[in-house]
Amino acid sequence: MLREDVPYFDLTSRVMDLGGIDAEILFTPKSDLTVCGTEESEHIFSMLGAKTSLLKKSGERAVAGQTVLRAYGNAEQLHMGWKVAQNILEHFSGISTRTRAMVDGAAKARSTTEICGTRKHLPGIKHLSLKALCAGGGYPHRLGISDSVLIFSNHYDLLGGIETVCATLPDIKAKCPEKKVAVEVESLDHAVLAARAGADIIQIDKLPHETVAAIVAEAKAISPSVVIAAAGGINASNAEAYAAAGADVLVSSWMYFGKPADYKVIVRRV
């Protein structure tokens, strides 16, 4: 990341002879948030030869005006790390803060409902996106498609429909006995089919929370241990309602896409 922004040196700082000025840089959020990315930002300044003070770790909350990271060095070093560190802090603190809003919203109705982020994060930043998700109190829904089984409508439509897949679900489960098998459904009737077939997880796609409540009641009456995951359009504004409906898991991509957090950056002589 640093090499993308500073392939060689900071030309502006170099022509202004800022390398001989001792300075510090401070990163301070402009609003309350859940921090993410201070460790990576600290490492950037350390690579440049600056000394650092990590004041807030990822996952900790910071209030507006509270400095989360400080670095000391010559002004040229600090300017080279400035924007990369700010971008990391703002983007990933945005994800962690939105995740925390969903976690807190769901907890108002049901403390055991988990918030899980999908694989729909931007390519190339999976590690940091998942770190931000976990910093906000969420969990990854699926780390990838190599070690989990989630049967979508795209899958069962190829095989003749959900009825056909449910009829063969015991055989599917027998091929990976150490894995839980999830089936995505789009109606109450399909959820009942999946529960009767022995699905370990029923994932409900784009249905209102009232329908989710009905599915929870029907499916758990058939299979008390079945996990109900609600997905599609779930965010901080409706997490409480879906948790109140009885969903065990809320699956979302919402936390990945939104306005970055806003950090004030100060560079000054010391």
JORA-V368184 format. One record per pair of residues at least 12 apart in sequence whose ideal C-beta (glycine too) atoms are under 6 Angstrom apart, sorted by sequence separation. I is the first residue (numbers start at 1). GAP is how many residues later the second one is. D is the distance in whole Angstrom. If there is no record, write none. Layout:
i->{I,I}
gap->{GAP,GAP}
d->{D,D}
This chain:
i->{42,55,56,103,216,230,55,102,38,117,183,234,53,185,202,230,38,212,234,52,181,182,184,186,228,235,180,228,229,230,231,35,50,51,117,180,182,184,227,36,229,35,50,115,116,118,119,191,195,202,35,114,116,45,188,192,196,201,202,203,204,205,206,34,35,50,166,188,195,205,41,49,162,169,191,195,201,203,33,48,169,38,149,216,32,38,166,195,32,48,149,150,151,152,209,213,29,31,35,48,209,212,213,30,99,103,212,45,92,96,100,209,28,44,95,99,100,28,96,99,44,92,96,26,27,44,2,27,26,41,25,41,24,40,41,37,23,37,25,21,19,23,37,36,18,19,36,18,35,33,36,27,34,13,34,33,10,13,34,10,10,6,59,58,5,5,2,1,36,36,34,141,113,105,109,108,106,110,116,120,102,105,109,101,105,109,114,115,116,118,121,102,106,117,99,98,95,98,95,94,94,93,91,90,90,90,89,86,86,78,33,30,29,30,27,28,27,26,25,23,23,24,23,22}
gap->{12,12,12,12,12,12,13,13,16,16,16,16,17,17,17,17,18,18,18,19,19,19,19,19,19,19,20,20,20,20,20,21,21,21,21,21,21,21,21,22,22,23,23,23,23,23,23,24,24,24,25,25,25,26,26,26,26,26,26,26,26,26,26,27,27,27,27,27,27,27,28,28,28,28,28,28,28,28,29,29,29,30,30,30,31,31,31,31,32,32,32,32,32,32,32,32,33,33,33,33,33,33,33,34,34,34,35,36,36,36,36,36,37,37,37,37,37,39,39,39,40,40,40,41,41,41,42,42,44,44,46,47,48,48,48,51,52,52,53,54,55,55,55,56,57,57,57,58,58,60,60,62,62,63,63,64,66,66,66,69,70,74,76,77,78,79,82,83,96,99,102,110,130,131,131,132,133,133,133,133,134,134,134,135,135,135,135,135,135,135,135,137,137,138,156,157,160,160,161,166,167,168,169,170,171,173,174,177,179,189,228,232,234,234,236,236,238,240,242,244,246,246,247,248}
d->{5,6,4,5,5,5,5,5,5,4,4,5,4,6,6,4,6,5,5,5,5,4,4,5,5,4,4,5,4,6,4,5,5,5,5,6,5,5,5,5,5,6,3,4,5,5,6,4,4,6,5,6,4,4,6,6,6,4,6,4,5,5,3,6,5,5,5,6,4,5,6,6,5,4,5,5,6,6,6,5,6,6,5,4,5,5,4,6,6,6,5,4,5,5,4,4,5,5,5,5,5,4,6,6,5,4,6,5,5,4,4,4,6,5,4,3,6,5,4,4,6,4,4,5,6,5,6,4,5,4,5,5,5,5,6,4,4,5,4,4,5,6,4,4,4,4,5,5,6,5,4,6,4,4,5,4,6,5,4,5,5,5,4,4,6,5,5,5,4,4,5,5,4,5,5,5,4,4,5,4,5,4,4,4,5,4,5,5,5,5,5,5,4,6,4,4,5,6,6,4,5,4,5,4,5,6,5,6,6,6,5,4,5,6,5,5,6,5,5,6,6,5,6,5}
